[in-house]
Amino acid sequence: MTKFMIQPESSTVNWTGKKILGLHTGTINIQSGYLSFENDAITGGEIVIDMTSIIITDIKDSKTNKDFLDHLNHDDFFSTDQFKTAKLSITHSEKADGKYKISGHLTIKDITHPISFITSVEIFTDFLHALGEIVIDRTMYNIKYGSGKFLSNLGDQLIHDDFILQFKLIGQK
């Protein structure tokens, strides 16, 4: 078995949240993590996200950016005072067409649900490079603000339930 430790300073996670009249983008930091391989298969792993590191990249006005960031950190969204980390636990993978279908469990706000996604992985002797995208239904993690599933007549204030994380992981043996 080979274990690659994720290098947080070299890895990136970008997020996108969509609403009726546009979208917002930003970044969030990886706190720690690893991926385990055996016989060219991902057999396990864990990625811990520092929820207090959320940054908004598309809003340039400093007051508007701060107000929105405060809102994301509030109980309406991620409750970062109470839930400082989120975690992806990888339990299984299947390799097909040069990519991996990853299965595991995602925990946000101490709520855990199964998740699966596709990623590409390249291994260069002692280094790992992985790219992928995860689509997350925020309402499964008690993030209901602006959701049409729970509130009616939102009009152009509706926020889509899915948000997207695009990641680049760099790991080292």
C-alpha positions in Angstrom: 0.0 0.0 0.0 1.2 3.5 -0.8 0.0 6.6 1.0 0.2 10.1 -0.5 0.0 13.0 2.0 -1.9 16.0 0.5 0.2 19.1 0.4 -2.3 21.9 1.4 -0.1 24.8 0.3 0.2 23.3 -3.3 -3.5 22.1 -3.6 -6.5 24.2 -4.4 -10.3 24.1 -4.0 -12.5 26.5 -5.9 -16.2 26.8 -5.2 -19.1 28.1 -7.3 -22.6 28.8 -6.1 -25.3 29.7 -8.6 -28.4 31.8 -8.2 -31.1 33.0 -10.6 -29.3 36.2 -11.6 -25.7 34.9 -11.7 -23.2 33.1 -9.6 -20.5 33.6 -6.9 -17.0 32.1 -6.8 -14.3 31.7 -4.3 -11.7 29.4 -2.7 -11.4 27.3 0.4 -8.3 25.7 1.9 -7.5 22.1 2.6 -6.3 21.6 6.2 -4.9 18.1 5.8 -5.4 14.8 4.0 -4.1 11.7 2.4 -5.0 9.2 -0.4 -4.1 5.5 -0.1 -3.4 3.3 -3.1 -3.0 -0.4 -3.6 -2.5 -2.1 -6.9 -3.4 1.1 -8.9 -6.6 1.6 -7.0 -7.6 4.2 -4.5 -8.4 2.2 -1.4 -9.1 5.0 1.1 -8.4 8.6 2.1 -9.5 11.6 3.9 -9.5 15.3 3.0 -10.2 17.8 5.8 -11.4 21.3 4.7 -10.8 24.4 6.8 -14.3 26.0 6.6 -13.0 29.2 8.3 -10.8 29.9 5.2 -13.7 30.6 2.8 -12.8 33.5 0.4 -15.1 35.2 -2.1 -13.2 36.0 -5.4 -15.9 37.6 -7.6 -17.0 40.5 -5.3 -14.5 43.4 -5.5 -16.3 45.9 -3.2 -14.8 45.3 0.2 -18.0 46.0 2.2 -20.2 43.8 0.0 -17.6 41.1 0.1 -17.4 41.2 3.9 -21.2 41.2 4.3 -21.5 38.2 2.0 -18.6 36.4 3.7 -20.2 37.0 7.1 -23.4 35.5 5.7 -21.6 32.4 4.5 -20.0 32.0 7.9 -23.4 32.5 9.7 -25.9 29.8 10.7 -27.8 30.3 7.4 -25.0 28.7 5.6 -21.9 27.0 7.1 -22.0 28.0 10.8 -18.2 28.2 10.8 -18.0 29.3 14.5 -19.4 25.9 15.4 -18.3 23.7 12.5 -14.7 24.7 11.7 -14.0 21.8 9.3 -15.7 19.6 6.7 -14.4 16.2 5.8 -14.4 13.8 2.8 -13.8 10.2 3.7 -13.0 8.0 0.7 -14.1 4.4 1.0 -13.8 3.0 -2.5 -12.9 3.7 -6.1 -13.4 2.1 -9.5 -11.1 2.8 -12.4 -12.6 3.3 -15.8 -11.3 5.1 -18.9 -8.2 6.4 -17.1 -10.2 8.1 -14.4 -11.5 7.1 -11.0 -15.0 7.0 -9.7 -14.6 7.8 -6.0 -17.1 6.8 -3.4 -17.2 8.0 0.2 -18.9 10.1 2.8 -19.0 13.9 3.0 -19.5 15.6 6.3 -20.5 19.3 6.5 -21.9 20.8 9.7 -21.6 17.3 11.4 -24.1 15.9 8.9 -22.8 13.0 6.8 -24.1 11.7 3.5 -22.7 9.3 0.8 -21.1 11.0 -2.2 -19.5 9.9 -5.5 -17.5 11.8 -8.1 -15.0 11.4 -10.9 -11.4 12.4 -10.7 -8.3 12.0 -12.8 -5.1 11.0 -11.0 -1.5 10.9 -12.2 1.3 9.5 -10.2 4.9 10.5 -10.8 7.1 8.3 -8.6 6.8 10.1 -5.3 4.1 12.7 -6.3 0.4 12.5 -7.0 -1.6 15.0 -9.0 -5.5 14.7 -8.9 -8.1 16.9 -10.6 -11.8 16.7 -10.2 -15.2 18.3 -9.5 -17.7 17.5 -6.8 -21.4 18.7 -7.0 -22.9 19.0 -3.6 -26.6 19.5 -2.7 -26.3 22.0 0.2 -29.8 21.3 1.5 -28.7 17.8 2.5 -26.4 19.6 5.1 -29.1 21.8 6.5 -28.1 24.8 4.4 -31.6 25.9 3.3 -31.2 29.7 2.9 -32.8 30.8 -0.4 -33.7 27.2 -1.5 -36.8 26.7 -3.5 -37.3 23.3 -1.8 -38.1 25.0 1.5 -39.2 28.6 0.6 -41.7 29.6 -2.0 -42.0 32.8 -4.0 -38.3 33.6 -4.0 -38.3 34.9 -7.5 -34.9 36.2 -8.5 -33.6 35.6 -4.9 -33.6 31.9 -5.5 -30.2 30.2 -4.8 -29.6 26.9 -6.5 -29.3 24.0 -4.1 -26.2 22.5 -5.8 -22.8 24.1 -5.4 -19.6 23.0 -7.1 -16.1 22.3 -5.7 -13.3 22.0 -8.3 -10.1 20.7 -6.8 -6.5 20.1 -7.6 -4.7 17.9 -5.1 -0.9 17.6 -4.9 0.3 14.7 -2.8 3.7 13.3 -1.8 4.8 9.9 -0.5 
